[in-house]
C-alpha cells in the first residue's frame, strides 16, 4: 500500500524517515541538512542549521552540494516531501551514498 501512495520510495541510498526519526537524527547534531524549498519559503521558518538550496534553481542546488561530503549522511526536506524526493534521486546520481528524506516535509516536522 505504501508504494501506491508514494511513501515507500526507499532503496539502499535513499531512505524516507518519519518526522520523529528525522528529528532525532538532526536535532542538536552537526549533520549535512539541506532545505530544498524556495528562498521565500525558507525565510518563513526552517529547521535549525539547515542550508537552503532551492530545488527550482538547479545550478544553485548542484553548486551547493559540491561543497558537501558525498560519503557522509545527507538529510533533505521540503514543504511536502515531493521536491526532496526528486532532489534525493538527483543527489544519488551525483554520487551521494546515504540520503535521508523527511516524510511529508517540514509541515510534519
FENMO-V959163 format. One record per residue. N is the residue number from 1. PSI is psi as a letter, one per 20 degrees, with the letter a starting at -180 (* if undefined). OMEGA is omega in degrees with one decimal (999 if undefined). NEAR is the number of other ideal C-beta (glycine too) atoms within 12 Angstrom. Layout:
n psi omega near
N PSI OMEGA NEAR
N PSI OMEGA NEAR
This chain:
n psi omega near
1 h 178.4 7
2 h -179.8 11
3 h -179.6 10
4 h -177.8 8
5 j 173.9 12
6 j -178.9 18
7 i -177.6 23
8 k -177.3 16
9 n -179.4 24
10 q 172.6 21
11 a -177.4 16
12 h -176.9 10
13 g -174.7 25
14 p 178.0 30
15 p 176.5 29
16 p -178.0 33
17 q 172.9 31
18 q 177.9 19
19 h -179.3 24
20 g -179.9 15
21 h 178.9 19
22 g 179.6 32
23 g 178.9 24
24 h -176.6 17
25 h -172.9 28
26 h -173.4 31
27 p 177.8 19
28 k 177.7 12
29 q 177.3 17
30 o -179.4 14
31 r 173.8 28
32 o -174.1 29
33 o -175.8 35
34 p 174.1 40
35 o -175.9 38
36 j 176.1 46
37 r 177.5 36
38 r 178.7 21
39 h 179.0 18
40 g 178.1 14
41 g -179.4 24
42 g -177.6 25
43 i 179.0 12
44 i 178.3 14
45 p -177.5 17
46 r 175.3 28
47 p -178.0 31
48 p 177.4 16
49 j 177.0 17
50 q 174.2 30
51 p -178.7 28
52 o 174.0 30
53 n -172.6 37
54 p 179.0 27
55 h -178.5 37
56 i 174.7 22
57 m -171.3 19
58 h -178.9 19
59 g 177.0 13
60 g -179.8 21
61 g -177.5 32
62 h 177.2 22
63 h -179.8 15
64 g -177.9 26
65 i 176.6 31
66 h -179.4 16
67 i -176.8 15
68 r 178.3 28
69 o -177.1 16
70 i -177.8 20
71 j 176.7 13
72 q 179.8 18
73 q 179.1 28
74 p -179.0 40
75 p -177.1 42
76 q 169.6 50
77 r 175.7 47
78 b -178.4 38
79 g -174.0 27
80 i -178.2 24
81 i -177.9 33
82 g -178.9 27
83 h -178.7 31
84 h 175.4 43
85 g 178.7 33
86 g 178.5 25
87 h 179.1 40
88 g 178.9 39
89 g 177.8 23
90 g -177.8 27
91 h 173.3 36
92 g 177.8 26
93 h 179.3 17
94 i 174.4 22
95 j 177.3 18
96 p -171.0 31
97 i -178.1 22
98 o -174.4 27
99 p 178.4 42
100 p -176.3 36
101 p 179.9 48
102 o -179.5 45
103 p 176.1 35
104 i 177.0 25
105 a -174.3 31
106 h 177.6 33
107 h 178.1 18
108 i -175.9 24
109 * 999 32
